[in-house]
């Protein structure tokens, strides 16, 4: 096993994907307890990165696609940190070049997108979707002579964010959380189904509902809830990502499609009812489903074939 003292880990895409490298971070921290671990992430992800145990430093880099001059200048700032190793978790040409220009002697990643710049390469078979993304991330450890089978996700939520969540939720603590959005339209359970689910929970079952989502999803909020009945608290676009984690921790269950909040709920131990298509190779719940044992995946080749009642019955199994 290679001895390392300063490790750089890069993951610069969306926060859901980022959260799935937590087991890799934890495995490296345990294998090298004296090492200083630094994460290179996007500005959006940085607040969540600060909630991961064992991370000493966060470096923000939002310019994944940029010119050589900018890459060269950024590499100089990394070179002075004298990293022993860099693990590139999402294959990006610029990140491979950045690690090379920074003079990092051990460079681990996938054998694609200028993978020749790496010293340790793993064949990228993630597109096959035969196992979970967490397991694919852990494959990178093998290049360093390490193995880990732990897949649990966890975050340490600061007290101030927990307090903010209490204020936002009020009497809705213990509610069913609903996140109705996904970045891939192929994975979108119909909005009218989500609207029906919210009504059934709040009106028929008298179960309080909390709607969650990002600011970019705010324009679609009325597709889920029009305010015509009580028992629903709309927090879409009203929380930071860390506050959202704290909100989800205080909910009984999250209902969602394939989304970042699904993985965030897994990080804080909240059960998830996840709605997935099962006919898209590499995009099914096998690879992208919620981590943990308390979750239930509801899946079908046609999302429109998954009825509101079926999802409602699944929620009942968890909350009862």
Helices and strands as residue ranges (DSSP letters): E 6-10, H 15-19, H 22-31, E 36-41, H 43-49, E 57-60, H 68-79, E 85-88, H 93-101, E 106-110, G 115-117, E 120-122, G 126-128, H 133-142, H 159-169, G 170-172, E 176-179, G 185-187, H 191-199, I 200-204, E 209-211, G 215-223, E 232-234, H 241-249, E 253-256, H 260-267, E 272-277, H 285-288, E 296-300, G 303-305, H 308-319
